[in-house]
Amino acid sequence: MLLRRILRRIPPFRKPRIPAYIHIPKTGGTYLAQREGSARPVIQPLKYLGHRAVIHQDGIPNYIYYPHDPVGSEWTISKSALWRYFVFCCVRNPFDWLVSYAGHAAGWNPAYRNADHYDYQVASKGFDYLVRTIADREQPWPSRKFIFFQMFASDADLIVDWIARTETLDQDLSAIARRLGVRYARKPRQRVGVRRDYRSYYDDGLIDLVSSIWSREMELFGYHFEGWNDQDAILIGKVPRARKKTVHYDIRRDEMTISGRIFSPRSVTESLVQ
């Protein structure tokens, strides 16, 4: 009897979870995974999930690649396979993210130019034209839908345990490594683009458009045109289990809910009328 009482007071042994990284394009994932170098991630050990989308049942495509890339559309991972991992991803200020995407699509750095990219011709017509095109379409990704959809499974559940910022990536990766008892080794940046400060690409009309179409990204992660504020963020850093249960996003319907209330982009129609 005494032994049973003692055993009940001892917390159950739990094997530390291995970090698993979901690489949302243009958020520092090439650096984190060292895809252009040793391919040994800066965090060790690490399960690198790449650009996979998390699905809860077979047959649901990866919307990064759907419908223009049938092979990439099948690059997914089952939600049930993630239970053993500490899943994290990175986000980025949408104003800065759009500039980075434009440089990628248009090939501003000749070393990475790809004339077959599905947005190459659009991006070649100028940054303003590309952003307005993206803001006015449902497909392909990126579109007016939530940019960072990969942090949600196809059943709309939030599946990440930590949301890092690209702007503070070194600090965030260090914090994740300390929490999990793994090693983080800072290394030189990779896949560096050719560009100016992101703010120089915007005029007042484009600022208003981006602020409206992607307002959910702004409000959720505390971003604004000049930068970010953690105190304004609804969701950033370590995501408590209770919080994970309150935020949902369905990319097929482009519907986000927080604590059961629909969280919609603001002034979308007015922003598109220029």
HELIX and SHEET records of a PDB file:
HELIX    1   1 LEU A    2  ARG A    9  1                                   8    
HELIX    2   2 GLY A   29  ALA A   33  1                                   5    
HELIX    3   3 PRO A   70  SER A   73  1                                   4    
HELIX    4   4 LYS A   79  LEU A   82  5                                   4    
HELIX    5   5 PRO A   94  ALA A  106  1                                  13    
HELIX    6   6 PRO A  110  TYR A  112  5                                   3    
HELIX    7   7 TYR A  120  ALA A  123  1                                   4    
HELIX    8   8 PHE A  127  ALA A  135  1                                   9    
HELIX    9   9 PHE A  149  MET A  151  5                                   3    
HELIX   10  10 THR A  166  THR A  168  5                                   3    
HELIX   11  11 LEU A  169  LEU A  180  1                                  12    
HELIX   12  12 TYR A  198  TYR A  201  5                                   4    
HELIX   13  13 ASP A  204  ILE A  213  1                                  10    
HELIX   14  14 SER A  215  PHE A  221  1                                   7    
HELIX   15  15 ASP A  230  ASP A  232  5                                   3    
HELIX   16  16 ARG A  241  LYS A  244  1                                   4    
HELIX   17  17 VAL A  268  LEU A  272  1                                   5    
SHEET    1   A 5 LYS A  47  GLY A  50  0                                        
SHEET    2   A 5 ILE A  18  ILE A  22  1                                        
SHEET    3   A 5 TYR A  85  VAL A  91  1                                        
SHEET    4   A 5 TRP A 162  ARG A 165  1                                        
SHEET    5   A 5 GLY A 237  LYS A 238 -1                                        
SHEET    1   B 2 ILE A  43  GLN A  44  0                                        
SHEET    2   B 2 ARG A 183  TYR A 184 -1                                        
SHEET    1   C 2 ALA A  53  ILE A  55  0                                        
SHEET    2   C 2 THR A  76  SER A  78  1                                        
SHEET    1   D 2 TYR A 223  HIS A 224  0                                        
SHEET    2   D 2 GLY A 227  TRP A 228 -1                                        
SHEET    1   E 3 VAL A 247  ASP A 250  0                                        
SHEET    2   E 3 GLU A 255  ILE A 258 -1                                        
SHEET    3   E 3 ARG A 261  ILE A 262 -1                                        
END                                                                             
